[in-house]
Amino acid sequence: MPRTPGLSARLKFTLSYAGIVIVSGAVLLAVAWWYLLRYVPDNDQGLLGISPNRYLLSRVFGRAAAWAMLFLVAFGLVGGWLLAGRMLAPLTQITDAARRAAGGSLSHRIRLPGRSDEFRELADVFDTMLEKLESHVGEQRRFAANASHELRTPLAISQSLLDLARQDPSKVDAELLDRLHAASRRAIDLTEALLLLSRGERGGFPREPVDLSLVAEEVAETLLPFAERRRVSLDVTGDTARTTGSAELLQRVVTNLVQNAIVHNLPSGGTVTVHTEQQHQACVLRVENTGRCLPADVVQTLVEPFQRGGERIRADDHAGVGLGLAIVHSVVRAHDGALDVVARPGGGLRVTIRLPA
């Protein structure tokens, strides 16, 4: 925003330092003068130097005090200017770094040397902020690129099918309509998932009491036919786990976890266990499933968008759009909770979310 030009911080500090020096010197001179003249007799016979008197001392001391005041003014201004410049040098570096960051450069760091003080602490916090911003911007760019790629595939398929139908309307049959419907459905699902992910990252949703155990039972009942078709056993155990948040978003969290656990399971005879409990000041929901063994470096990538098992998902994959755990992570973080994803020793995953009670 436009501002009226004013004095610089360095000039303000200089004037402040100089003012303090001048006032302190003036007070000292005044006290010395007062005590000196107070105990000297007012005797005009001492003008020849036989004995000191007030008149003589006033003339001699007054001239010296004037020169002392001039020296204090010059010393205060020059010393204050140099001292303020040295004290504000770290702030200048921070300002330059902030100006470069405002211009779009996030890769630089201040790394201010020296012992810890207020300026060093501010510089360290600014470096941490730049690091997080650079990481966040990088994630957003990768996410936008992946989202564009995933949306482009179903839209390109739809465009090709529509062009085919437009060129030869007689070839429009049930198979073409099914393929067009599947491509449109995938684009819609991906768009809805992106909107849900954005909503979870923004926060600001209304909060209400939610019992995760009831949510888990409702989700398990809904997904039970899907689990039976894939010959996966689905069990819900535990006690009440009450928290506060968005019932809709938390239900989507549990749905994504259970659905992923069913899909990424053994071909036959797998199990999925959903457990809820109350621990101290937190409520816990844990989803475990059997499946293939995953290395630790692969598990760490599962919460990233469009990732499954360390590889980008394919557009024709039947298991969704690759945003399940990313949405879970976003919603849990918006609820001030924590998400923990670890590989089970015998294969499969154990996903644990902890929310404030």
C-alpha angles and dihedrals in degrees: 000000000000114000135189111256113258142168117302120247090245092055091046091052090046093053090046093051092045091048092052092049093047094047092046091049092046091051092049092048092047093050092047092047093048095049092043096052094039094069097037115093120239095238119153091193091074097068093106091063097260089123133356121256138179096262094054095044092047092056095045097040094041092057091048092046091052091053090046091053091050089051091049091051093050093042092047094050097043095039092044092050093051094042093048091049092052093045093048096045093096090050089054090055091049091049091051090050091049091050091052091048090051087054091057102264110127101158098081125089131200098217092183111204126221137060123319118282137134094287094046090048091050091049092050091049090049091051090051090049091050091050092052092044092051091049092046093048090048091051091048092051092049090046092051091048092049093045091050090050094048093047093045093060100059092037091052090049091050091048092051093049092048091049090051092050091046093052095048114015090182090070093061103116138151093275093055091047091050092051091047090048092050092050092048091046091053092050090050093047091050092048092049091048091051091050091049091049091050091048091052092050093049096050116187093123122143115266128218137161112285129185108210092198091062091045090051092051092049093049092046091051091051095047097040094096089050090051092048092052089055091043093242122146113230120197132175120201140162140061137288116304111190123192139152124250146083110330091202095052094043090050089053089051093054092043092053092048095049094042092050090047090054095045097045096050139103116302089245137004097021125149136219120195124192115194130181129187144155117245119185105291096351138069117220132208118186127187119190128181138175121238143111122335115262126200118238095248090056093048090056091060097051094090092056117100117266093009128127121171092342095305131093112257121250120241091237095050112128096214100079138269099305097252100102100104092031089060090045091052093048095048094045091050090049088054091053090250137129131241122207122187118184135164117248115236092236094045134281130062140289112208117188127184124189120196130180111269 
